[in-house]
Amino acid sequence: MNEKTKEYREQIAQTFIHILEEKPLQWIKEWDDKSMWPLSAQTGKMYHGINRFYLSVISMQEKYQDNRWATFNQISKNGWQLHDAKGKGIKVEYWYPYDREQKRVLSWDEFRKNKLKIDNERYFLKAKYAVVFNGDLITGIPDIPEINNKEVDPDLLINTISQNMNVEILFDGGDRSYYNVQTDKIHLPRPEKFLSSYAFDATALHELAHATGAQDRLNRIKQNIFGDENYLFEELVAEITSCFMSPQLAMDLPEDHMENHKAYVQGWITNLRNKPEALIVAVKEAERVANYLDYQAGLITKQEYEKTKLNILEVPESSVYEEKKINIKKCQNLKL
């Protein structure tokens, strides 16, 4: 991994670690406002993957009230101005295909339309970085438009996801809630054991997020022992997934789950300090899970879901910057 990419990933991990240390039980709750998902002020499009995660963490840390972000050039082009923005620019990462023969950058639409492939010879990937500023630091930017999300019945959504995923929910968990990967079943306490129907739905949804990892779904979960590195990674994926879900699926987790969450935090901090790149992988996987759950809930169409999958390309964990060849054998999925 080149130094620029390594430094970028370490910076993201350190920022997240700081949030975990400062707000071990609150960071997910503070993330629940989906109207604050980061958008491009220029295009209105949502950021994806690690950029969405990083800008959301920064917004939480800085207590920004605007979810829009823009580069200096975009700000100037629109006649806006920066104020009190010294040291507040945030780096975002973009990947794009490059044609060595024609010596030009390709759009992803062109790359897919012509069914091109990364071959390490003519076509390879390059990473570029841009610096963006939050809308709170920009004067002259239009007011934030209001977003009205359609209200849905959480119980109906849980049942729909469970049925479409073909995952049975059993009320035999006693005082525990868990997903059994061997039997592909979810075990919960009886509904009356929960403080509210909301707490029940949030817990069921969390376990359904784990169930997406089965071999015939997203093929993520291994046989984990509580507290080991794989178990901690899976819990981190599930927690970040809750931050990426559609507004209709966004639910605060009940207090008993938040106490369990507290037990994971120190393990995450230790692992991320040792392997900052693990956060990048967790974020990529969490976005896959969120898209999958949105589809199984009927919140997005099959066509929309397939489009989200097209945004995932095989690129190496040892990211590329400048014109360096990619070792395809070491590829992992990266959200673009």
Buried (B, 14 or more C-beta within 10 A) or exposed (E): BBEBBBEBBBBBBEBBBEBBEEBBBEBBEBBBEBEBBBBBBBEEEEBBBBBBBBBBBBBBBEEBEBBBBBBBEBBEEBEBEBEEBEEBBBBBBEBBBBBBEEEEEBEBEEBBEEEBEBEEEEBBBBBEEBEBBBBBBBEEBEEBEEEEEEEBEBBEBBBBBBEEBEBEBEBEBEEEBEBEBEEBBBBBBEEEBBEEEBBBBBBBBBBBBBBBBBEEBBEBBEEBEEEEBEBBBBBBBBBBBBBBBBBBBBBBBBEBBBEEBEEBBEBBBEBBEEBBBBBBBBBBBBBBBBBBBBBBBBBBEEEEBEEBEEBBBBBBBBBBBEEBBBEBEEBBBBBB
